[in-house]
Amino acid sequence: MVISLILLPGTGQRDVTLPTGATLSDLVAQEDLGGRQIVLNGEAIPASAFGSTTLASGQEVGAIGASKGN
């Protein structure tokens, strides 16, 4: 399945391929998103729910991280 991943700050939007039945935990591990706030279809998801949140093709996932200004 393909989901849309948006990295902020970062590379912006790109499509990511995951196996059917993948969870947010799988995505975080595959794409090295540790330490970022995850937003699924506009709703913030707590890290404690990553393993139980199954993704579906076509969903949008935002991975937001803090950036330190100069």
Contacts in CASP RR format, 6 or more apart in sequence:
PFRMAT RR
TARGET T0000
AUTHOR 0000-0000-0000
METHOD contacts of the structure
MODEL  1
MVISLILLPGTGQRDVTLPTGATLSDLVAQEDLGGRQIVLNGEAIPASAF
GSTTLASGQEVGAIGASKGN
1 17 0 8 1.000
1 18 0 8 1.000
1 19 0 8 1.000
1 20 0 8 1.000
1 21 0 8 1.000
1 22 0 8 1.000
1 55 0 8 1.000
1 56 0 8 1.000
1 57 0 8 1.000
1 58 0 8 1.000
2 15 0 8 1.000
2 16 0 8 1.000
2 17 0 8 1.000
2 18 0 8 1.000
2 57 0 8 1.000
2 58 0 8 1.000
3 15 0 8 1.000
3 16 0 8 1.000
3 18 0 8 1.000
3 27 0 8 1.000
3 55 0 8 1.000
3 56 0 8 1.000
3 57 0 8 1.000
3 58 0 8 1.000
3 59 0 8 1.000
3 60 0 8 1.000
3 61 0 8 1.000
4 13 0 8 1.000
4 14 0 8 1.000
4 15 0 8 1.000
4 16 0 8 1.000
4 58 0 8 1.000
4 59 0 8 1.000
4 60 0 8 1.000
4 61 0 8 1.000
5 13 0 8 1.000
5 14 0 8 1.000
5 15 0 8 1.000
5 16 0 8 1.000
5 27 0 8 1.000
5 31 0 8 1.000
5 61 0 8 1.000
5 62 0 8 1.000
5 63 0 8 1.000
6 12 0 8 1.000
6 13 0 8 1.000
6 60 0 8 1.000
6 61 0 8 1.000
6 62 0 8 1.000
6 63 0 8 1.000
7 14 0 8 1.000
7 62 0 8 1.000
7 63 0 8 1.000
8 62 0 8 1.000
8 63 0 8 1.000
8 64 0 8 1.000
8 65 0 8 1.000
9 65 0 8 1.000
9 67 0 8 1.000
16 27 0 8 1.000
16 30 0 8 1.000
16 31 0 8 1.000
18 26 0 8 1.000
18 27 0 8 1.000
18 30 0 8 1.000
18 55 0 8 1.000
19 26 0 8 1.000
21 54 0 8 1.000
21 55 0 8 1.000
22 54 0 8 1.000
22 55 0 8 1.000
23 50 0 8 1.000
23 51 0 8 1.000
23 52 0 8 1.000
23 53 0 8 1.000
23 54 0 8 1.000
23 55 0 8 1.000
24 38 0 8 1.000
24 40 0 8 1.000
24 45 0 8 1.000
24 49 0 8 1.000
24 50 0 8 1.000
24 51 0 8 1.000
24 53 0 8 1.000
24 55 0 8 1.000
24 61 0 8 1.000
25 50 0 8 1.000
25 51 0 8 1.000
26 55 0 8 1.000
27 33 0 8 1.000
27 55 0 8 1.000
27 61 0 8 1.000
28 34 0 8 1.000
28 36 0 8 1.000
28 38 0 8 1.000
28 50 0 8 1.000
31 63 0 8 1.000
33 63 0 8 1.000
35 65 0 8 1.000
36 63 0 8 1.000
36 64 0 8 1.000
36 65 0 8 1.000
37 44 0 8 1.000
37 63 0 8 1.000
37 64 0 8 1.000
37 65 0 8 1.000
38 44 0 8 1.000
38 45 0 8 1.000
38 47 0 8 1.000
38 50 0 8 1.000
38 61 0 8 1.000
38 62 0 8 1.000
38 63 0 8 1.000
38 64 0 8 1.000
39 45 0 8 1.000
39 61 0 8 1.000
39 62 0 8 1.000
39 63 0 8 1.000
39 64 0 8 1.000
40 53 0 8 1.000
40 55 0 8 1.000
40 59 0 8 1.000
40 60 0 8 1.000
40 61 0 8 1.000
40 62 0 8 1.000
41 59 0 8 1.000
41 60 0 8 1.000
42 60 0 8 1.000
45 53 0 8 1.000
55 61 0 8 1.000
END
